[in-house]
């Protein structure tokens, strides 16, 4: 009888998983880049890693490596903020007011769809309808009678679909112009920028700002570049690997999801996605009618996807990252502050 191979030590297994995940992500991003697709390195890597996770491959990144990638992504996005872009912030209160209405509408519409059309129980329908904030949603859902695989699958499919398809949609409604990033400066200037933004990210994470490492680094970089104090960008050999790492984080949401489970829940999840996107489009059109915001910019700001992914897409698609980040962060904060009360009003009990 053939002796099965000995299991790898935990450290070696973790290294193998990391290398495999990054290799799959880089291959997917590289193919998408060669095909000329928008947001190629992020969308292509997320699609490839999601497929590998569903196929049963070990997928994941060490927490420290993910944190480094998030800081670099935040710094990179901040380099796209200009003084001219900040001058348009006068219109943001209007779109933020629309955002409040949008959040209530998308939750109500999604809940009715999952409850009445898909026949899901009240708890699962409610948590599956929340637009984003997956970790927070699951933390609350686990204390209820919600079916966690249903909630997690519906939320993950929405994030995956938006990252994969939204760049193509935005490219069809407006020209996707590569972002005009500042030239790469000297090594000392780059290290100082990364160090300062990393400190801001750590402080933001300490005070529990949503996606603190990324958003803290972003707003620090945006303040430095938007004020004109800093004028350096990051080299491609730092930004591209960061996009690939985020693709792994997105794809890893499907780790442990079997093809059978995915197929069983795909129909309801895609229907819920269609409902939430329809509400997002209506909200985006309202913002376009009320302000001078472009349709692509409004669609991305109101997209009910992951906070980190939507902000990164703004940079890759040449869309004002300050506008998108502010609205995506506001959506997360509003959900975090109101979700417990909304659950109580919806009759969602605890286990």
ZIVEN-V475496 format. One record per residue. N is the residue number from 1. OMEGA is omega in degrees with one decimal (* if undefined). Layout:
# ZIVEN-V475496
n->{N,N}
omega->{OMEGA,OMEGA}
This chain:
# ZIVEN-V475496
n->{1,2,3,4,5,6,7,8,9,10,11,12,13,14,15,16,17,18,19,20,21,22,23,24,25,26,27,28,29,30,31,32,33,34,35,36,37,38,39,40,41,42,43,44,45,46,47,48,49,50,51,52,53,54,55,56,57,58,59,60,61,62,63,64,65,66,67,68,69,70,71,72,73,74,75,76,77,78,79,80,81,82,83,84,85,86,87,88,89,90,91,92,93,94,95,96,97,98,99,100,101,102,103,104,105,106,107,108,109,110,111,112,113,114,115,116,117,118,119,120,121,122,123,124,125,126,127,128,129,130,131,132,133,134,135,136,137,138,139,140,141,142,143,144,145,146,147,148,149,150,151,152,153,154,155,156,157,158,159,160,161,162,163,164,165,166,167,168,169,170,171,172,173,174,175,176,177,178,179,180,181,182,183,184,185,186,187,188,189,190,191,192,193,194,195,196,197,198,199,200,201,202,203,204,205,206,207,208,209,210,211,212,213,214,215,216,217,218,219,220,221,222,223,224,225,226,227,228,229,230,231,232,233,234,235,236,237,238,239,240,241,242,243,244,245,246,247,248,249,250,251,252,253,254,255,256,257,258,259,260,261,262,263,264,265,266,267,268,269,270,271,272,273,274,275,276,277,278,279,280,281,282,283,284,285,286,287,288,289,290,291,292,293,294,295,296,297,298,299,300,301,302,303,304,305,306,307,308,309,310,311,312,313,314,315,316,317,318,319,320,321,322,323,324,325,326,327,328,329,330,331,332,333,334,335,336,337,338,339,340,341,342,343,344,345,346,347,348,349,350,351}
omega->{-177.2,-179.7,179.5,-179.6,179.8,179.2,178.4,172.5,-176.9,-178.6,179.7,178.5,179.1,178.4,179.0,179.2,-179.4,-178.8,179.2,-178.7,-179.0,178.5,178.6,-179.9,179.9,178.3,178.8,178.0,179.3,178.6,178.2,178.2,178.5,178.9,178.4,-178.9,177.0,-179.2,-168.3,-172.8,177.3,-176.7,-178.6,179.8,179.8,179.4,-177.9,-178.0,177.7,178.8,179.9,179.9,179.5,178.7,175.6,178.1,176.1,-175.1,175.8,176.3,172.8,-177.8,-177.9,179.0,176.3,-179.5,177.9,179.3,-179.5,178.0,179.6,176.6,178.6,177.7,-177.4,179.8,179.8,179.4,179.0,179.7,-179.3,175.3,-179.9,179.3,-178.9,178.5,-179.0,-179.5,178.7,-179.2,-173.6,179.3,179.5,-178.2,176.9,175.3,176.1,-179.0,-179.6,178.7,-179.4,-177.9,179.0,-177.2,-175.9,176.8,-179.4,-178.6,179.3,179.5,179.7,179.3,-177.5,-177.2,-172.3,-176.2,-177.0,178.0,179.0,176.0,-173.6,-176.8,-179.4,-179.9,-178.1,-175.8,176.7,-177.0,-178.4,-177.1,177.3,180.0,-171.7,-176.6,-179.8,179.7,-179.7,178.7,176.7,-177.3,-176.6,178.6,-179.4,177.5,-178.3,175.1,-172.6,176.9,177.6,-178.3,-177.3,-179.2,179.5,179.6,-177.7,178.5,179.5,179.8,-179.2,-176.8,-179.3,178.6,-176.5,-170.0,-174.4,176.7,178.7,179.6,179.8,177.4,179.6,-178.3,175.7,-179.5,176.9,-177.7,177.8,-177.1,177.2,-177.1,179.1,179.3,179.5,-178.8,179.5,-176.8,-179.9,179.7,179.6,-179.3,178.5,178.8,-179.4,-179.4,179.6,179.8,176.6,177.7,178.2,179.0,178.9,179.0,178.8,178.2,-179.5,-179.1,172.6,169.4,179.8,-177.2,-168.4,-178.0,-178.7,-175.8,177.0,177.6,-180.0,-175.9,175.1,178.3,179.7,179.0,-179.1,-178.7,-179.6,177.9,-179.0,-179.3,-178.4,-177.4,-178.8,173.2,177.2,178.3,-177.1,-176.6,169.5,-175.9,-177.1,176.2,177.9,176.2,179.6,179.1,177.3,174.7,176.7,-179.7,179.5,-178.1,-178.6,175.3,-177.6,177.7,-179.2,177.8,179.9,176.5,-179.4,178.3,-179.1,-179.6,-178.6,-175.6,-173.9,-176.7,179.7,-178.3,179.4,175.0,176.6,176.4,-179.2,179.3,-177.9,178.3,179.1,177.7,178.8,-179.8,177.9,179.2,179.3,178.2,176.9,179.1,178.5,-179.2,-174.5,-176.9,177.6,-179.9,176.9,-177.9,179.6,179.5,179.7,178.7,-177.9,179.6,-177.3,180.0,-176.3,-178.2,-179.7,-178.4,-176.4,-175.8,-177.7,178.8,179.0,177.6,179.8,178.2,-176.0,-178.3,178.0,-178.9,-176.1,-176.8,179.8,179.0,-177.9,-178.2,-179.2,-177.9,177.8,178.7,178.1,178.0,-180.0,-177.2,179.8,178.7,-178.1,-176.9,-172.2,-173.2,179.0,178.6,179.5,178.5,179.2,179.1,179.6,178.9,179.4,-178.2,176.5,178.4,*}
